[in-house]
């Protein structure tokens, strides 16, 4: 495991210490778990977006999408 040094605000360090005490784990483990959770969440969100794009690709069936978009935008001008 690689060691690293980070700078935290006093309030963040205090919160980490409180969480560590509450969970009965070292403060460094709280940081490791937070980093892992953030990585999973970011990856999961990216996967969901790609799946959404794949599942909706090509469903517009009302002519030229760009022409429709322009007609809607033309409604905004007076």
Biopython code that builds the backbone (N, CA, C, O; Angstrom):
import numpy as np
from Bio.PDB.StructureBuilder import StructureBuilder

atoms = [
    (1, "UNK", "N", (0.847, -1.172, 0.000)),
    (1, "UNK", "CA", (0.000, 0.000, 0.000)),
    (1, "UNK", "C", (0.897, 1.241, 0.000)),
    (1, "UNK", "O", (1.888, 1.302, 0.728)),
    (2, "UNK", "N", (0.543, 2.207, -0.810)),
    (2, "UNK", "CA", (1.327, 3.434, -0.923)),
    (2, "UNK", "C", (0.843, 4.437, 0.116)),
    (2, "UNK", "O", (-0.360, 4.615, 0.309)),
    (3, "UNK", "N", (1.775, 5.079, 0.772)),
    (3, "UNK", "CA", (1.445, 6.123, 1.741)),
    (3, "UNK", "C", (1.406, 7.458, 1.017)),
    (3, "UNK", "O", (2.143, 7.686, 0.058)),
    (4, "UNK", "N", (0.533, 8.335, 1.493)),
    (4, "UNK", "CA", (0.449, 9.670, 0.907)),
    (4, "UNK", "C", (0.137, 10.672, 2.010)),
    (4, "UNK", "O", (-0.397, 10.310, 3.058)),
    (5, "UNK", "N", (0.468, 11.909, 1.769)),
    (5, "UNK", "CA", (0.207, 12.982, 2.720)),
    (5, "UNK", "C", (-0.819, 13.912, 2.088)),
    (5, "UNK", "O", (-0.679, 14.307, 0.930)),
    (6, "UNK", "N", (-1.859, 14.262, 2.859)),
    (6, "UNK", "CA", (-2.872, 15.190, 2.367)),
    (6, "UNK", "C", (-3.043, 16.317, 3.375)),
    (6, "UNK", "O", (-2.775, 16.146, 4.565)),
    (7, "UNK", "N", (-3.485, 17.451, 2.899)),
    (7, "UNK", "CA", (-3.779, 18.593, 3.766)),
    (7, "UNK", "C", (-5.290, 18.724, 3.875)),
    (7, "UNK", "O", (-5.997, 18.722, 2.867)),
    (8, "UNK", "N", (-5.781, 18.838, 5.106)),
    (8, "UNK", "CA", (-7.214, 18.942, 5.355)),
    (8, "UNK", "C", (-7.509, 20.167, 6.208)),
    (8, "UNK", "O", (-6.672, 20.605, 6.996)),
    (9, "UNK", "N", (-8.698, 20.707, 6.043)),
    (9, "UNK", "CA", (-9.171, 21.730, 6.971)),
    (9, "UNK", "C", (-9.347, 21.087, 8.339)),
    (9, "UNK", "O", (-9.550, 19.878, 8.444)),
    (10, "UNK", "N", (-9.270, 21.895, 9.378)),
    (10, "UNK", "CA", (-9.437, 21.379, 10.738)),
    (10, "UNK", "C", (-10.776, 20.670, 10.909)),
    (10, "UNK", "O", (-10.857, 19.625, 11.554)),
    (11, "UNK", "N", (-11.828, 21.248, 10.325)),
    (11, "UNK", "CA", (-13.159, 20.653, 10.484)),
    (11, "UNK", "C", (-13.253, 19.296, 9.780)),
    (11, "UNK", "O", (-13.919, 18.389, 10.279)),
    (12, "UNK", "N", (-12.597, 19.150, 8.636)),
    (12, "UNK", "CA", (-12.608, 17.866, 7.930)),
    (12, "UNK", "C", (-11.840, 16.808, 8.707)),
    (12, "UNK", "O", (-12.272, 15.659, 8.798)),
    (13, "UNK", "N", (-10.708, 17.194, 9.263)),
    (13, "UNK", "CA", (-9.915, 16.251, 10.061)),
    (13, "UNK", "C", (-10.691, 15.831, 11.303)),
    (13, "UNK", "O", (-10.674, 14.659, 11.679)),
    (14, "UNK", "N", (-11.361, 16.766, 11.930)),
    (14, "UNK", "CA", (-12.180, 16.458, 13.106)),
    (14, "UNK", "C", (-13.295, 15.489, 12.732)),
    (14, "UNK", "O", (-13.570, 14.541, 13.467)),
    (15, "UNK", "N", (-13.936, 15.724, 11.593)),
    (15, "UNK", "CA", (-15.013, 14.839, 11.144)),
    (15, "UNK", "C", (-14.481, 13.436, 10.888)),
    (15, "UNK", "O", (-15.106, 12.450, 11.276)),
    (16, "UNK", "N", (-13.324, 13.348, 10.231)),
    (16, "UNK", "CA", (-12.718, 12.037, 9.974)),
    (16, "UNK", "C", (-12.431, 11.307, 11.279)),
    (16, "UNK", "O", (-12.710, 10.115, 11.404)),
    (17, "UNK", "N", (-11.877, 12.019, 12.242)),
    (17, "UNK", "CA", (-11.585, 11.404, 13.539)),
    (17, "UNK", "C", (-12.865, 10.911, 14.217)),
    (17, "UNK", "O", (-12.881, 9.830, 14.807)),
    (18, "UNK", "N", (-13.928, 11.698, 14.134)),
    (18, "UNK", "CA", (-15.207, 11.296, 14.731)),
    (18, "UNK", "C", (-15.769, 10.055, 14.043)),
    (18, "UNK", "O", (-16.252, 9.136, 14.705)),
    (19, "UNK", "N", (-15.704, 10.032, 12.717)),
    (19, "UNK", "CA", (-16.197, 8.865, 11.980)),
    (19, "UNK", "C", (-15.393, 7.618, 12.319)),
    (19, "UNK", "O", (-15.951, 6.535, 12.491)),
    (20, "UNK", "N", (-14.092, 7.781, 12.412)),
    (20, "UNK", "CA", (-13.229, 6.650, 12.756)),
    (20, "UNK", "C", (-13.581, 6.107, 14.134)),
    (20, "UNK", "O", (-13.659, 4.893, 14.322)),
    (21, "UNK", "N", (-13.794, 6.994, 15.091)),
    (21, "UNK", "CA", (-14.158, 6.555, 16.440)),
    (21, "UNK", "C", (-15.516, 5.872, 16.436)),
    (21, "UNK", "O", (-15.704, 4.847, 17.091)),
    (22, "UNK", "N", (-16.460, 6.438, 15.700)),
    (22, "UNK", "CA", (-17.805, 5.870, 15.622)),
    (22, "UNK", "C", (-17.794, 4.474, 15.009)),
    (22, "UNK", "O", (-18.523, 3.588, 15.454)),
    (23, "UNK", "N", (-16.965, 4.283, 13.990)),
    (23, "UNK", "CA", (-16.903, 3.006, 13.275)),
    (23, "UNK", "C", (-15.865, 2.039, 13.847)),
    (23, "UNK", "O", (-15.768, 0.890, 13.417)),
    (24, "UNK", "N", (-15.090, 2.524, 14.824)),
    (24, "UNK", "CA", (-14.034, 1.707, 15.447)),
    (24, "UNK", "C", (-13.014, 1.219, 14.421)),
    (24, "UNK", "O", (-12.599, 0.060, 14.426)),
    (25, "UNK", "N", (-12.627, 2.138, 13.546)),
    (25, "UNK", "CA", (-11.597, 1.840, 12.543)),
    (25, "UNK", "C", (-10.620, 3.012, 12.512)),
    (25, "UNK", "O", (-10.961, 4.107, 12.958)),
    (26, "UNK", "N", (-9.421, 2.802, 11.997)),
    (26, "UNK", "CA", (-8.479, 3.921, 11.884)),
    (26, "UNK", "C", (-8.992, 4.990, 10.913)),
    (26, "UNK", "O", (-9.731, 4.699, 9.973)),
    (27, "UNK", "N", (-8.584, 6.213, 11.166)),
    (27, "UNK", "CA", (-8.977, 7.319, 10.301)),
    (27, "UNK", "C", (-8.539, 7.068, 8.863)),
    (27, "UNK", "O", (-9.245, 7.437, 7.925)),
    (28, "UNK", "N", (-7.390, 6.449, 8.687)),
    (28, "UNK", "CA", (-6.914, 6.160, 7.333)),
    (28, "UNK", "C", (-7.850, 5.203, 6.598)),
    (28, "UNK", "O", (-7.993, 5.283, 5.378)),
    (29, "UNK", "N", (-8.485, 4.302, 7.342)),
    (29, "UNK", "CA", (-9.442, 3.381, 6.719)),
    (29, "UNK", "C", (-10.690, 4.135, 6.264)),
    (29, "UNK", "O", (-11.271, 3.798, 5.233)),
    (30, "UNK", "N", (-11.102, 5.140, 7.014)),
    (30, "UNK", "CA", (-12.239, 5.974, 6.600)),
    (30, "UNK", "C", (-11.914, 6.641, 5.261)),
    (30, "UNK", "O", (-12.755, 6.683, 4.362)),
    (31, "UNK", "N", (-10.702, 7.157, 5.134)),
    (31, "UNK", "CA", (-10.283, 7.806, 3.886)),
    (31, "UNK", "C", (-10.255, 6.795, 2.749)),
    (31, "UNK", "O", (-10.743, 7.081, 1.656)),
    (32, "UNK", "N", (-9.684, 5.605, 2.995)),
    (32, "UNK", "CA", (-9.639, 4.572, 1.945)),
    (32, "UNK", "C", (-11.047, 4.199, 1.484)),
    (32, "UNK", "O", (-11.301, 4.084, 0.285)),
    (33, "UNK", "N", (-11.961, 4.010, 2.437)),
    (33, "UNK", "CA", (-13.333, 3.643, 2.079)),
    (33, "UNK", "C", (-14.014, 4.752, 1.286)),
    (33, "UNK", "O", (-14.765, 4.480, 0.349)),
    (34, "UNK", "N", (-13.752, 5.995, 1.660)),
    (34, "UNK", "CA", (-14.352, 7.124, 0.944)),
    (34, "UNK", "C", (-13.843, 7.195, -0.492)),
    (34, "UNK", "O", (-14.620, 7.434, -1.416)),
    (35, "UNK", "N", (-12.548, 6.990, -0.679)),
    (35, "UNK", "CA", (-11.973, 7.018, -2.026)),
    (35, "UNK", "C", (-12.547, 5.883, -2.864)),
    (35, "UNK", "O", (-12.908, 6.088, -4.023)),
    (36, "UNK", "N", (-12.633, 4.688, -2.289)),
    (36, "UNK", "CA", (-13.192, 3.547, -3.021)),
    (36, "UNK", "C", (-14.646, 3.793, -3.397)),
    (36, "UNK", "O", (-15.056, 3.495, -4.519)),
    (37, "UNK", "N", (-15.434, 4.340, -2.460)),
    (37, "UNK", "CA", (-16.848, 4.617, -2.738)),
    (37, "UNK", "C", (-16.993, 5.651, -3.848)),
    (37, "UNK", "O", (-17.869, 5.533, -4.704)),
    (38, "UNK", "N", (-16.137, 6.659, -3.831)),
    (38, "UNK", "CA", (-16.202, 7.689, -4.866)),
    (38, "UNK", "C", (-15.840, 7.120, -6.229)),
    (38, "UNK", "O", (-16.468, 7.461, -7.232)),
    (39, "UNK", "N", (-14.843, 6.265, -6.272)),
    (39, "UNK", "CA", (-14.459, 5.642, -7.548)),
    (39, "UNK", "C", (-15.596, 4.792, -8.101)),
    (39, "UNK", "O", (-15.895, 4.856, -9.294)),
    (40, "UNK", "N", (-16.229, 3.996, -7.245)),
    (40, "UNK", "CA", (-17.339, 3.143, -7.679)),
    (40, "UNK", "C", (-18.494, 4.001, -8.179)),
    (40, "UNK", "O", (-19.086, 3.706, -9.217)),
    (41, "UNK", "N", (-18.815, 5.063, -7.442)),
    (41, "UNK", "CA", (-19.927, 5.935, -7.831)),
    (41, "UNK", "C", (-19.656, 6.606, -9.171)),
    (41, "UNK", "O", (-20.546, 6.682, -10.018)),
    (42, "UNK", "N", (-18.447, 7.087, -9.367)),
    (42, "UNK", "CA", (-18.112, 7.748, -10.631)),
    (42, "UNK", "C", (-18.157, 6.763, -11.790)),
    (42, "UNK", "O", (-18.671, 7.090, -12.860)),
    (43, "UNK", "N", (-17.630, 5.572, -11.591)),
    (43, "UNK", "CA", (-17.637, 4.556, -12.643)),
    (43, "UNK", "C", (-19.067, 4.142, -12.953)),
    (43, "UNK", "O", (-19.445, 3.997, -14.115)),
    (44, "UNK", "N", (-19.859, 3.952, -11.902)),
    (44, "UNK", "CA", (-21.244, 3.519, -12.073)),
    (44, "UNK", "C", (-22.038, 4.566, -12.849)),
    (44, "UNK", "O", (-22.804, 4.218, -13.748)),
    (45, "UNK", "N", (-21.864, 5.832, -12.515)),
    (45, "UNK", "CA", (-22.573, 6.895, -13.231)),
    (45, "UNK", "C", (-22.186, 6.921, -14.699)),
    (45, "UNK", "O", (-23.044, 7.108, -15.562)),
    (46, "UNK", "N", (-20.912, 6.737, -14.993)),
    (46, "UNK", "CA", (-20.464, 6.708, -16.381)),
    (46, "UNK", "C", (-21.054, 5.541, -17.141)),
    (46, "UNK", "O", (-21.445, 5.679, -18.300)),
    (47, "UNK", "N", (-21.121, 4.382, -16.487)),
    (47, "UNK", "CA", (-21.710, 3.204, -17.121)),
    (47, "UNK", "C", (-23.191, 3.423, -17.399)),
    (47, "UNK", "O", (-23.687, 3.050, -18.462)),
    (48, "UNK", "N", (-23.905, 4.033, -16.439)),
    (48, "UNK", "CA", (-25.327, 4.299, -16.624)),
    (48, "UNK", "C", (-25.560, 5.231, -17.809)),
    (48, "UNK", "O", (-26.478, 5.018, -18.602)),
    (49, "UNK", "N", (-24.731, 6.255, -17.925)),
    (49, "UNK", "CA", (-24.889, 7.206, -19.018)),
    (49, "UNK", "C", (-24.645, 6.534, -20.359)),
    (49, "UNK", "O", (-25.397, 6.754, -21.309)),
    (50, "UNK", "N", (-23.606, 5.721, -20.444)),
    (50, "UNK", "CA", (-23.318, 5.014, -21.688)),
    (50, "UNK", "C", (-24.451, 4.047, -22.037)),
    (50, "UNK", "O", (-24.817, 3.915, -23.204)),
    (51, "UNK", "N", (-25.002, 3.373, -21.032)),
    (51, "UNK", "CA", (-26.121, 2.462, -21.269)),
    (51, "UNK", "C", (-27.347, 3.238, -21.750)),
    (51, "UNK", "O", (-28.069, 2.777, -22.634)),
    (52, "UNK", "N", (-27.579, 4.409, -21.170)),
    (52, "UNK", "CA", (-28.698, 5.248, -21.595)),
    (52, "UNK", "C", (-28.533, 5.678, -23.047)),
    (52, "UNK", "O", (-29.481, 5.616, -23.830)),
    (53, "UNK", "N", (-27.334, 6.112, -23.404)),
    (53, "UNK", "CA", (-27.089, 6.498, -24.794)),
    (53, "UNK", "C", (-27.318, 5.330, -25.745)),
    (53, "UNK", "O", (-27.943, 5.488, -26.794)),
    (54, "UNK", "N", (-26.813, 4.165, -25.378)),
    (54, "UNK", "CA", (-26.956, 2.989, -26.242)),
    (54, "UNK", "C", (-28.421, 2.584, -26.383)),
    (54, "UNK", "O", (-28.853, 2.187, -27.465)),
    (55, "UNK", "N", (-29.185, 2.682, -25.296)),
    (55, "UNK", "CA", (-30.573, 2.222, -25.345)),
    (55, "UNK", "C", (-31.503, 3.211, -26.040)),
    (55, "UNK", "O", (-32.599, 2.832, -26.453)),
    (56, "UNK", "N", (-31.090, 4.466, -26.177)),
    (56, "UNK", "CA", (-31.960, 5.458, -26.810)),
    (56, "UNK", "C", (-31.481, 5.888, -28.192)),
    (56, "UNK", "O", (-32.145, 6.687, -28.853)),
    (57, "UNK", "N", (-30.362, 5.382, -28.628)),
    (57, "UNK", "CA", (-29.830, 5.766, -29.941)),
    (57, "UNK", "C", (-30.807, 5.362, -31.041)),
    (57, "UNK", "O", (-31.251, 4.215, -31.102)),
    (58, "UNK", "N", (-31.133, 6.313, -31.904)),
    (58, "UNK", "CA", (-31.963, 6.022, -33.066)),
    (58, "UNK", "C", (-33.455, 5.964, -32.823)),
    (58, "UNK", "O", (-34.189, 5.524, -33.707)),
    (59, "UNK", "N", (-33.944, 6.390, -31.661)),
    (59, "UNK", "CA", (-35.388, 6.271, -31.408)),
    (59, "UNK", "C", (-36.191, 7.444, -31.975)),
    (59, "UNK", "O", (-37.412, 7.342, -32.086)),
    (60, "UNK", "N", (-35.544, 8.545, -32.336)),
    (60, "UNK", "CA", (-36.258, 9.676, -32.929)),
    (60, "UNK", "C", (-36.710, 9.277, -34.324)),
    (60, "UNK", "O", (-35.893, 8.917, -35.172)),
    (61, "UNK", "N", (-38.025, 9.342, -34.557)),
    (61, "UNK", "CA", (-38.551, 8.895, -35.852)),
    (61, "UNK", "C", (-39.482, 9.934, -36.478)),
    (61, "UNK", "O", (-40.400, 9.586, -37.220)),
    (62, "UNK", "N", (-39.241, 11.198, -36.177)),
    (62, "UNK", "CA", (-40.123, 12.251, -36.675)),
    (62, "UNK", "C", (-39.402, 13.177, -37.635)),
    (62, "UNK", "O", (-39.578, 14.393, -37.566)),
    (63, "UNK", "N", (-38.610, 12.638, -38.511)),
    (63, "UNK", "CA", (-37.913, 13.445, -39.502)),
    (63, "UNK", "C", (-36.552, 13.906, -39.020)),
    (63, "UNK", "O", (-35.935, 13.294, -38.148)),
    (64, "UNK", "N", (-36.104, 14.999, -39.610)),
    (64, "UNK", "CA", (-34.783, 15.545, -39.315)),
    (64, "UNK", "C", (-34.786, 16.185, -37.928)),
    (64, "UNK", "O", (-35.477, 17.178, -37.697)),
    (65, "UNK", "N", (-34.023, 15.623, -37.025)),
    (65, "UNK", "CA", (-33.969, 16.121, -35.656)),
    (65, "UNK", "C", (-33.442, 17.535, -35.557)),
    (65, "UNK", "O", (-33.914, 18.319, -34.734)),
    (66, "UNK", "N", (-32.472, 17.870, -36.384)),
    (66, "UNK", "CA", (-31.905, 19.214, -36.362)),
    (66, "UNK", "C", (-32.936, 20.241, -36.833)),
    (66, "UNK", "O", (-33.025, 21.333, -36.271)),
    (67, "UNK", "N", (-33.709, 19.898, -37.854)),
    (67, "UNK", "CA", (-34.752, 20.808, -38.341)),
    (67, "UNK", "C", (-35.812, 21.015, -37.264)),
    (67, "UNK", "O", (-36.276, 22.138, -37.071)),
    (68, "UNK", "N", (-36.196, 19.976, -36.574)),
    (68, "UNK", "CA", (-37.176, 20.091, -35.489)),
    (68, "UNK", "C", (-36.626, 20.980, -34.377)),
    (68, "UNK", "O", (-37.331, 21.849, -33.864)),
    (69, "UNK", "N", (-35.374, 20.761, -34.011)),
    (69, "UNK", "CA", (-34.746, 21.565, -32.965)),
    (69, "UNK", "C", (-34.756, 23.041, -33.349)),
    (69, "UNK", "O", (-35.063, 23.894, -32.516)),
    (70, "UNK", "N", (-34.430, 23.346, -34.583)),
    (70, "UNK", "CA", (-34.415, 24.736, -35.040)),
    (70, "UNK", "C", (-35.817, 25.338, -35.007)),
    (70, "UNK", "O", (-35.978, 26.504, -34.647)),
    (71, "UNK", "N", (-36.834, 24.557, -35.377)),
    (71, "UNK", "CA", (-38.202, 25.083, -35.355)),
    (71, "UNK", "C", (-38.644, 25.396, -33.931)),
    (71, "UNK", "O", (-39.350, 26.379, -33.704)),
    (72, "UNK", "N", (-38.245, 24.585, -32.990)),
    (72, "UNK", "CA", (-38.571, 24.856, -31.584)),
    (72, "UNK", "C", (-37.864, 26.124, -31.123)),
    (72, "UNK", "O", (-38.459, 26.960, -30.444)),
    (73, "UNK", "N", (-36.612, 26.262, -31.488)),
    (73, "UNK", "CA", (-35.869, 27.459, -31.093)),
    (73, "UNK", "C", (-36.436, 28.713, -31.762)),
    (73, "UNK", "O", (-36.414, 29.793, -31.170)),
    (74, "UNK", "N", (-36.938, 28.578, -32.980)),
    (74, "UNK", "CA", (-37.539, 29.721, -33.665)),
    (74, "UNK", "C", (-38.765, 30.220, -32.913)),
    (74, "UNK", "O", (-39.087, 31.405, -32.991)),
    (75, "UNK", "N", (-39.453, 29.349, -32.190)),
    (75, "UNK", "CA", (-40.618, 29.752, -31.410)),
    (75, "UNK", "C", (-40.227, 30.700, -30.277)),
    (75, "UNK", "O", (-41.062, 31.469, -29.801)),
    (76, "UNK", "N", (-38.987, 30.656, -29.846)),
    (76, "UNK", "CA", (-38.538, 31.485, -28.725)),
    (76, "UNK", "C", (-38.316, 32.937, -29.126)),
    (76, "UNK", "O", (-38.328, 33.830, -28.279)),
    (77, "UNK", "N", (-38.115, 33.168, -30.408)),
    (77, "UNK", "CA", (-37.844, 34.534, -30.860)),
    (77, "UNK", "C", (-39.153, 35.225, -31.178)),
    (77, "UNK", "O", (-40.110, 34.604, -31.641)),
    (78, "UNK", "N", (-39.177, 36.509, -30.924)),
    (78, "UNK", "CA", (-40.412, 37.266, -31.174)),
    (78, "UNK", "C", (-40.365, 37.984, -32.482)),
    (78, "UNK", "O", (-41.322, 38.668, -32.846)),
]
sb = StructureBuilder()
sb.init_structure("model")
sb.init_model(0)
sb.init_chain("A")
sb.init_seg("    ")
for serial, (resi, resn, name, xyz) in enumerate(atoms, 1):
    if name == "N":
        sb.init_residue(resn, " ", resi, " ")
    sb.init_atom(name, np.array(xyz, "f"), 0.0, 1.0, " ", f" {name:<3s}", serial, name[0])
structure = sb.get_structure()
